[in-house]
Structures are given as C-alpha cells and as structure tokens.
Amino acid sequence: MFYEVPRPAQAQDVRHLAQELAKHYPKILDFKQPWIYSIAGGAMIQMKLYYASTSEYIMIWGTPIGSEGHSGRHFTGFWDTVIDGETWYYGEGEFEKKIYKPGSRIYVGPGQARAMNFTNGVWAVEYARGFIPLSMPFGVVSEIFICLDFVAAIQTFTLYTDLTCQAWGNKCFLLKPFLLPISFFAHLITKALIPTPEVKKMPKKNIGWFKKQS
C-alpha cells in the first residue's frame, strides 16, 4: 500500500508528502486534522491522522528529539515507512538491533511486539490494518493514568470518531446523514482543545488555557 516517498527535512516537505498521498488516495484523506501528542508504551511522539475507520488508518508520526518504548501487542498489523531520521527495533530473542533509515519499511504484525528507539528523531508514514478499536486503550492509557494529559486523550478519541464517521458515511450513503453531524461535532471538540501555541516572546505572566496567541 506504500510507495517510494521523498525524504522530508522540514514541515513543508511533510505537507508535500501529504499532497502526494492525496494523489494516491483521492477524496479519501482528511488534511484538516491537527497534530496531536501520542504517548503509548512509554514512547512520546506526535501524529497527524489522515484517514481512520474501524479496520484501517493512515497517519504521519514522528518526533524531532527521539523517544523509546514498547510497540504494544495488538490484533492489528502495522506497516511503517521511514521518511526522515532513524529508528531502531528489536524483538524477543534478538541480540542485535535492526536499524531503519529513510526509505526503510517496517512491519509489526498481529501478536508481535517490538522494543523501539527513535534515536535523535524520526518521521514515518504508517498504515495499520485490523480491528483498530482494540488498540485504542494502548493509545490512551498512559495519557490518562500516567501523564494525566486528558487533552491528548480526548483529542485521540474525538479525532478517531470524526474520521471513522467520515469513512463509514462515504461507504454507506444511508448512514451519512446520521454520521456527518457526529463527525462535525467531534471535529469541533478536537479543534477546541488545541492548546495555546508556543509564545514568540517570554511572557511576563501566565498565558491562558486554549487562548490563541496573535
């Protein structure tokens, strides 16, 4: 399902990759979703979902500073293509790490788990196939119970709900009138919870929650 991709070095190149994905999957991907944190298995990254349903998703994920953790053991299969940076993986019984660089492809199948190290930073495009809802607890349990980042956890649920309703609405015309309002309100919640962006100058007093800076 993947094809050769250019190696991006900056944000505009990631946007270019998204445009190329749009050409490959026309009228399927949603580009208006924000970047959100994902804290799962001890690894902290950010992700941008372009498509999701109960059985598939496509996203770009990465970190500019590195992280490491457990991949999780899922009923889902994951196909990743590294587009920038470097990541290391190893599985049970392996005594040498596998090194993946730009252009490398990684597969972790149902029932498999990997230790992951994102070195000094890595960016990748990921396609997953399986029953995605069963993987949702892994994706939010650390956010809720360890990091107490309820914003990221809620955004994960609302973003997934939004995209899944879009996917089912496009597949089943009769359900579309019922699913599109759910998708709309889920997107409003995701957007409303986008935190205050990085301030350009050192503030003299605390900034407000969710207050957009000029």
C-alpha positions in Angstrom: 0.0 0.0 0.0 3.1 2.3 0.3 5.2 3.7 -2.5 8.6 5.4 -2.6 8.5 8.8 -0.9 10.9 11.8 -0.8 12.9 12.4 2.3 11.5 15.5 4.0 13.7 17.7 6.2 11.2 20.3 7.2 7.5 20.8 7.8 6.7 21.9 4.2 8.1 18.7 3.0 5.8 16.7 5.2 2.9 18.8 3.7 4.3 17.8 0.3 4.2 14.2 1.2 0.6 14.6 2.3 -0.2 16.0 -1.1 1.4 13.0 -2.8 -0.7 10.7 -0.6 -3.8 12.7 -1.7 -2.9 11.9 -5.3 -2.5 8.2 -4.4 -5.8 8.1 -2.4 -8.1 10.8 -4.0 -11.1 12.0 -2.0 -10.3 9.7 0.9 -7.9 11.6 3.2 -8.7 14.4 5.5 -6.0 17.1 5.9 -7.7 19.5 8.3 -6.9 17.5 11.4 -4.3 18.9 13.8 -1.1 17.4 15.0 -1.7 15.8 18.5 0.5 14.0 21.0 0.5 10.2 21.3 2.0 8.7 24.4 1.9 5.0 24.2 4.1 2.2 25.5 6.5 4.8 27.1 7.2 6.5 23.7 6.1 10.0 23.1 5.5 11.2 19.6 3.2 13.5 17.7 0.9 12.2 15.0 -1.4 13.5 12.2 -4.1 11.2 11.1 -5.3 11.4 7.6 -7.8 8.5 7.5 -9.3 6.2 10.0 -12.0 3.6 10.2 -12.8 0.5 12.3 -10.3 -1.5 10.2 -7.6 0.9 8.9 -5.8 4.1 9.4 -3.1 6.2 7.7 -1.0 8.8 9.5 2.3 10.6 9.7 4.0 10.4 13.0 7.4 11.4 14.5 9.5 13.2 17.0 12.3 15.7 16.5 14.1 14.8 19.8 13.8 11.0 20.0 12.0 8.7 22.4 11.8 4.9 23.1 9.3 2.4 24.3 7.2 -0.7 23.7 5.2 -1.1 20.4 2.3 -2.8 22.1 1.0 -6.2 21.2 -2.1 -5.8 19.0 -4.6 -7.6 16.9 -3.6 -5.1 14.2 -0.7 -5.1 11.7 1.4 -2.0 11.2 3.3 -1.0 8.1 5.7 1.9 8.5 8.0 3.7 6.0 10.7 5.9 7.5 10.8 9.3 5.7 13.4 11.1 7.8 15.7 10.3 10.7 16.5 6.8 12.1 14.8 4.3 14.3 16.0 1.0 16.0 13.8 -2.0 16.7 14.4 -5.5 18.2 12.1 -8.4 19.1 12.2 -11.2 21.7 15.2 -13.4 21.3 17.1 -10.9 19.1 20.6 -9.7 20.2 21.2 -7.2 17.5 19.0 -4.1 16.8 17.5 -3.6 13.4 18.3 -0.1 12.0 15.8 1.6 9.8 16.7 4.7 7.8 14.8 6.9 5.2 13.2 4.5 2.7 13.2 1.6 5.1 10.0 -0.3 5.7 8.9 -1.8 9.0 6.3 -4.4 9.6 5.0 -5.5 13.1 2.2 -8.0 12.8 -0.7 -9.1 15.0 0.6 -10.7 18.2 4.1 -9.3 17.7 5.8 -6.7 19.8 9.0 -4.7 19.4 11.2 -2.5 21.5 11.7 0.8 19.7 14.2 3.6 20.0 13.7 6.7 17.9 17.3 7.8 18.3 17.7 11.6 17.7 14.4 11.8 15.9 12.4 10.1 13.2 9.4 10.7 10.9 7.4 8.0 9.3 4.2 7.3 7.4 2.1 4.4 8.9 -0.6 2.3 7.6 -2.5 -0.1 10.1 -5.0 -2.8 9.3 -7.0 -4.8 11.8 -9.7 -4.1 14.4 -8.5 -0.6 15.4 -10.8 0.0 18.4 -9.0 -2.9 20.3 -5.8 -0.8 20.1 -7.3 2.4 21.4 -6.7 1.6 25.2 -3.0 1.2 24.5 -3.0 4.6 22.8 -4.6 6.5 25.7 -3.9 4.6 29.0 -0.5 6.4 29.6 -2.0 9.8 28.7 -4.9 9.3 31.2 -3.3 7.5 34.1 0.4 8.4 33.9 0.8 11.8 32.2 -2.7 13.0 33.2 -2.9 14.6 29.7 -6.6 14.4 29.4 -6.5 16.9 26.5 -4.4 14.5 24.3 -6.6 11.5 25.3 -9.9 13.3 24.4 -8.4 14.6 21.2 -7.4 11.0 20.3 -11.0 9.8 20.8 -12.7 12.7 19.0 -10.3 12.7 16.1 -10.7 9.0 15.6 -14.5 9.4 15.9 -14.5 12.2 13.4 -12.5 10.2 10.8 -14.3 6.9 11.3 -17.7 8.6 10.9 -16.4 10.2 7.6 -15.2 6.8 6.4 -18.5 5.0 7.2 -20.5 7.9 5.8 -18.6 7.6 2.5 -19.1 3.8 2.4 -22.8 3.8 3.3 -24.9 6.6 1.8 -27.9 5.8 4.0 -25.9 6.4 7.2 -24.2 9.6 6.0 -26.9 12.0 7.3 -26.6 10.5 10.8 -22.8 10.2 10.8 -21.8 13.6 9.4 -23.2 15.6 12.4 -21.2 13.3 14.8 -18.1 13.9 12.7 -18.7 17.6 12.7 -19.1 17.9 16.5 -16.2 15.6 17.1 -14.0 17.8 15.0 -15.2 20.9 16.9 -14.1 19.3 20.1 -10.7 18.3 18.7 -10.2 21.8 17.4 -11.4 23.5 20.6 -8.8 21.5 22.7 -5.8 22.6 20.6 -3.5 24.2 23.3 -2.1 27.7 23.2 0.8 27.7 20.6 4.4 28.5 21.6 4.7 32.1 22.5 7.2 34.2 20.4 8.5 36.2 23.4 9.0 35.3 27.1 5.6 36.3 28.8 5.5 38.4 31.9 2.6 36.5 33.3 1.0 33.1 32.7 -0.9 32.5 29.4 -4.5 31.2 29.4 -5.5 27.7 28.5 -6.5 27.3 24.9 -6.1 31.0 24.3 -4.9 31.5 20.7 -1.9 33.9 20.5 -1.8 36.6 17.8 
